[in-house]
Amino acid sequence: MPRTELYPVKKIIGFNQAMLDAIEKWRAKQRPIPNLSDAIRALIEAGLKASREK
């Protein structure tokens, strides 16, 4: 039986170095430190939540 994926939809996106540096800086402050994919998802969720609260 195939394993169900938690995040079945995959997207390829580009980042410039400044964006990656900012993500890495944010990741380093988190405990436990999330992997890059989880960090990007968390930042997107935080941004979407903030935009809904305006």
N, C-alpha and C positions, 0 to 999 in steps of 0.2 A: 504494500500500500504506500503511495507516495506521501511524503511529508508535506503538510500544509505550511505554506510560507506565511510569515507574519506580515510581510510587505511584498505582495505578489506583483505590484506594478513597478517597473523599473524605468527610470528616465536618465538620459545622459545630459548633463549640464556642464557648462564651462565656468571656471572661476579665474579671476586674475590673481596675481600673487598677493596683493594687498588683502583681498577677501580671504584667501587661505590663511594668511598670517593672522588675521583677526579671529578666524574660527579656531585656529590652534591656540591662540592666547586665551580665548574663552574656555576651550576644553581644559586647559591646564589649571584653571581655577575651580573646576568641578570635582566633586568627590562622590563616588568614584569617577575617575576620568572616563568619559564615554568614548567609544570608537568614533571615527570621523563621520560615518553615516548617521549614527545616533545623535551626534552633536548637531549636524545639519538639520535633521528632523526637529530637534528640540528648539533650535533657533527659529526655524520656520513657524513652528507652532506658537512660539512666544510672539513673533511678529504678527501672526494672524489674530491671536487673542488680543493684542494691544490695539490692532486696527478696528476690531469689533467693539472695543470699550470706548472708543472716541465718540 
